[in-house]
Structure formats: structure tokens, C-alpha cells
Amino acid sequence: MEHIISLLVENKFGVLSRVAGLFSARGFNIESLSVGPTTDPTMSAITIVTTGDDRILEQINKQLNKLIDVIKVVDLTEHAYVERETALVKIHTRAEDRAEVFRVIEVFRAKIVDSTPGTYTVEITGDREKVEAFINQLRPLGVKELVRSGRIAIMREEVKNVVDQRRRPQMVESKS
């Protein structure tokens, strides 16, 4: 089973190496890996997509929690989450295919980010299924090059809690 693991780590030299080394040393495969800063410059967020049964994931989580620079580990697969991936696709632009390329770009809400007389470079962002479907639609038209970012994910907030907090009246202390 596929799992998306979100890590909050200290933004220090070697942390990513230690996290990746943990997977490598135990023979676990990383399908996708994305790292970036958070709103706090002393911390980074790492999103790892991996596969394994519950026993393997439990072992991965325990091992990640033992790493000194890891602050928080969450298996997002156990929660509601939003995920996104970005791909840049360079496609051949033969005159007879341009109308179809523009149709596919419009349908998927992608955008052309670079153009030459012989190619378009198109950016697509969405969940994995959307990105895959987009690439599959373009393959017959001549995909020249493809680069994907890997998935990033964030846990959804519970709507009930947000609504309750907005409706809750503020308590004001009276000074008597």
C-alpha cells in the first residue's frame, strides 16, 4: 500500500541525508521525495511517498521518530489530505498538432511557460491522477522531455473545528 509521510525537521546540514539513509539502510524504496522550507526558517518540511504494509510503515515511523533532527512524523494516508505535483512537459509542436495541444492544455488548465518554433514547454499542477492523465494525452503528440516535482501533501483541517471557533463568542473578563 502507498503511504505519504510528512516530516517536520530541523533545517540543518545532513538531515535529508540521514532520512534518506534510513530508508536505504532498511531496503525501503522512496517513490517520491520533496523538501522545502516552512514559515519558520529553522525548519523544513519533507514529503516522502513510499510503499509497504502496516508493519513496514510502523517500523519506518518508529525509525524516523528516533532521528534527532526530526520534530514530527505524520502518515498522511491515515488522514484527509490535499496533495499536488507539478510537471514540466516539453512537446513537439508540429503545425498539424497545435490545435490538439491547445485543446489538451485548456482542458487540464495547464499553461505554456516556454515556446520555441519547434517545442512548447507546458506546466501542469494537480493531483497524481490529473498529471498522469495530462501526460498520457500528450504522448501521442510527441513528448520530447518530462520532469516531475514529486508529490507534496498537507493535512486538511476539520471544517467543524474551524466553524466552531468562528461561532464561539469571546469571553471578556469583567473588572469588578
Contacts in CASP RR format, 6 or more apart in sequence:
PFRMAT RR
TARGET T0000
AUTHOR 0000-0000-0000
METHOD contacts of the structure
MODEL  1
MEHIISLLVENKFGVLSRVAGLFSARGFNIESLSVGPTTDPTMSAITIVT
TGDDRILEQINKQLNKLIDVIKVVDLTEHAYVERETALVKIHTRAEDRAE
VFRVIEVFRAKIVDSTPGTYTVEITGDREKVEAFINQLRPLGVKELVRSG
RIAIMREEVKNVVDQRRRPQMVESKS
1 51 0 8 1.000
1 52 0 8 1.000
1 53 0 8 1.000
1 54 0 8 1.000
1 77 0 8 1.000
2 31 0 8 1.000
2 49 0 8 1.000
2 50 0 8 1.000
2 51 0 8 1.000
2 52 0 8 1.000
2 77 0 8 1.000
3 49 0 8 1.000
3 50 0 8 1.000
3 51 0 8 1.000
3 52 0 8 1.000
3 57 0 8 1.000
3 75 0 8 1.000
3 76 0 8 1.000
3 77 0 8 1.000
4 47 0 8 1.000
4 48 0 8 1.000
4 49 0 8 1.000
4 75 0 8 1.000
4 76 0 8 1.000
4 77 0 8 1.000
4 81 0 8 1.000
4 83 0 8 1.000
4 151 0 8 1.000
4 153 0 8 1.000
5 47 0 8 1.000
5 48 0 8 1.000
5 49 0 8 1.000
5 50 0 8 1.000
5 60 0 8 1.000
5 61 0 8 1.000
5 64 0 8 1.000
5 73 0 8 1.000
5 74 0 8 1.000
5 75 0 8 1.000
5 76 0 8 1.000
6 45 0 8 1.000
6 46 0 8 1.000
6 47 0 8 1.000
6 72 0 8 1.000
6 73 0 8 1.000
6 74 0 8 1.000
6 76 0 8 1.000
6 153 0 8 1.000
6 154 0 8 1.000
6 155 0 8 1.000
7 19 0 8 1.000
7 45 0 8 1.000
7 46 0 8 1.000
7 47 0 8 1.000
7 48 0 8 1.000
7 64 0 8 1.000
7 70 0 8 1.000
7 72 0 8 1.000
7 73 0 8 1.000
7 74 0 8 1.000
8 38 0 8 1.000
8 43 0 8 1.000
8 44 0 8 1.000
8 45 0 8 1.000
8 70 0 8 1.000
8 71 0 8 1.000
8 72 0 8 1.000
9 15 0 8 1.000
9 19 0 8 1.000
9 43 0 8 1.000
9 44 0 8 1.000
9 45 0 8 1.000
9 46 0 8 1.000
9 67 0 8 1.000
9 69 0 8 1.000
9 70 0 8 1.000
9 71 0 8 1.000
10 42 0 8 1.000
10 43 0 8 1.000
10 44 0 8 1.000
10 69 0 8 1.000
10 71 0 8 1.000
11 37 0 8 1.000
11 41 0 8 1.000
11 42 0 8 1.000
11 43 0 8 1.000
11 44 0 8 1.000
12 69 0 8 1.000
15 44 0 8 1.000
15 67 0 8 1.000
15 69 0 8 1.000
15 70 0 8 1.000
16 35 0 8 1.000
16 46 0 8 1.000
18 67 0 8 1.000
18 69 0 8 1.000
19 46 0 8 1.000
19 48 0 8 1.000
19 64 0 8 1.000
19 67 0 8 1.000
19 70 0 8 1.000
20 30 0 8 1.000
20 33 0 8 1.000
22 60 0 8 1.000
22 63 0 8 1.000
22 64 0 8 1.000
22 67 0 8 1.000
23 29 0 8 1.000
23 30 0 8 1.000
23 48 0 8 1.000
23 50 0 8 1.000
23 60 0 8 1.000
26 59 0 8 1.000
26 60 0 8 1.000
26 63 0 8 1.000
28 50 0 8 1.000
28 52 0 8 1.000
28 56 0 8 1.000
28 60 0 8 1.000
29 50 0 8 1.000
29 51 0 8 1.000
30 48 0 8 1.000
30 49 0 8 1.000
30 50 0 8 1.000
31 49 0 8 1.000
31 50 0 8 1.000
31 51 0 8 1.000
32 47 0 8 1.000
32 48 0 8 1.000
32 49 0 8 1.000
32 85 0 8 1.000
32 150 0 8 1.000
32 151 0 8 1.000
33 46 0 8 1.000
33 47 0 8 1.000
33 48 0 8 1.000
33 49 0 8 1.000
33 150 0 8 1.000
34 46 0 8 1.000
34 47 0 8 1.000
34 149 0 8 1.000
34 150 0 8 1.000
34 151 0 8 1.000
34 152 0 8 1.000
35 44 0 8 1.000
35 45 0 8 1.000
35 46 0 8 1.000
35 47 0 8 1.000
36 44 0 8 1.000
36 45 0 8 1.000
36 46 0 8 1.000
37 43 0 8 1.000
37 44 0 8 1.000
37 45 0 8 1.000
38 44 0 8 1.000
38 45 0 8 1.000
43 71 0 8 1.000
45 152 0 8 1.000
47 151 0 8 1.000
47 152 0 8 1.000
47 153 0 8 1.000
49 150 0 8 1.000
49 151 0 8 1.000
50 57 0 8 1.000
50 60 0 8 1.000
57 75 0 8 1.000
61 73 0 8 1.000
61 75 0 8 1.000
64 70 0 8 1.000
64 73 0 8 1.000
65 73 0 8 1.000
74 155 0 8 1.000
76 83 0 8 1.000
76 153 0 8 1.000
76 154 0 8 1.000
76 155 0 8 1.000
79 155 0 8 1.000
79 156 0 8 1.000
80 155 0 8 1.000
80 156 0 8 1.000
81 153 0 8 1.000
81 154 0 8 1.000
81 155 0 8 1.000
81 156 0 8 1.000
82 153 0 8 1.000
82 154 0 8 1.000
82 156 0 8 1.000
83 127 0 8 1.000
83 128 0 8 1.000
83 151 0 8 1.000
83 152 0 8 1.000
83 153 0 8 1.000
84 125 0 8 1.000
84 126 0 8 1.000
84 127 0 8 1.000
84 151 0 8 1.000
84 152 0 8 1.000
84 153 0 8 1.000
85 125 0 8 1.000
85 126 0 8 1.000
85 127 0 8 1.000
85 128 0 8 1.000
85 131 0 8 1.000
85 148 0 8 1.000
85 149 0 8 1.000
85 150 0 8 1.000
85 151 0 8 1.000
85 152 0 8 1.000
86 123 0 8 1.000
86 124 0 8 1.000
86 125 0 8 1.000
86 126 0 8 1.000
86 131 0 8 1.000
86 148 0 8 1.000
86 149 0 8 1.000
86 150 0 8 1.000
87 123 0 8 1.000
87 124 0 8 1.000
87 125 0 8 1.000
87 131 0 8 1.000
87 134 0 8 1.000
87 135 0 8 1.000
87 146 0 8 1.000
87 147 0 8 1.000
87 148 0 8 1.000
87 149 0 8 1.000
88 113 0 8 1.000
88 121 0 8 1.000
88 122 0 8 1.000
88 123 0 8 1.000
88 146 0 8 1.000
88 147 0 8 1.000
89 121 0 8 1.000
89 122 0 8 1.000
89 124 0 8 1.000
89 134 0 8 1.000
89 135 0 8 1.000
89 138 0 8 1.000
89 143 0 8 1.000
89 145 0 8 1.000
89 146 0 8 1.000
90 119 0 8 1.000
90 120 0 8 1.000
90 121 0 8 1.000
90 122 0 8 1.000
90 143 0 8 1.000
90 144 0 8 1.000
90 145 0 8 1.000
90 146 0 8 1.000
91 101 0 8 1.000
91 119 0 8 1.000
91 120 0 8 1.000
91 121 0 8 1.000
91 122 0 8 1.000
91 138 0 8 1.000
91 141 0 8 1.000
91 142 0 8 1.000
91 143 0 8 1.000
91 144 0 8 1.000
92 118 0 8 1.000
92 119 0 8 1.000
92 141 0 8 1.000
92 142 0 8 1.000
92 144 0 8 1.000
93 101 0 8 1.000
93 115 0 8 1.000
93 117 0 8 1.000
93 118 0 8 1.000
93 119 0 8 1.000
93 120 0 8 1.000
97 141 0 8 1.000
97 142 0 8 1.000
100 141 0 8 1.000
101 120 0 8 1.000
101 138 0 8 1.000
101 141 0 8 1.000
104 110 0 8 1.000
104 134 0 8 1.000
104 137 0 8 1.000
104 138 0 8 1.000
104 141 0 8 1.000
105 111 0 8 1.000
105 112 0 8 1.000
105 122 0 8 1.000
107 137 0 8 1.000
108 124 0 8 1.000
108 130 0 8 1.000
108 133 0 8 1.000
108 134 0 8 1.000
108 137 0 8 1.000
110 122 0 8 1.000
110 123 0 8 1.000
110 124 0 8 1.000
110 134 0 8 1.000
111 122 0 8 1.000
111 123 0 8 1.000
112 120 0 8 1.000
112 121 0 8 1.000
112 122 0 8 1.000
112 123 0 8 1.000
113 121 0 8 1.000
113 122 0 8 1.000
113 123 0 8 1.000
114 120 0 8 1.000
114 121 0 8 1.000
115 121 0 8 1.000
119 144 0 8 1.000
122 138 0 8 1.000
124 130 0 8 1.000
124 131 0 8 1.000
124 134 0 8 1.000
124 135 0 8 1.000
125 131 0 8 1.000
128 151 0 8 1.000
131 148 0 8 1.000
135 143 0 8 1.000
135 146 0 8 1.000
END
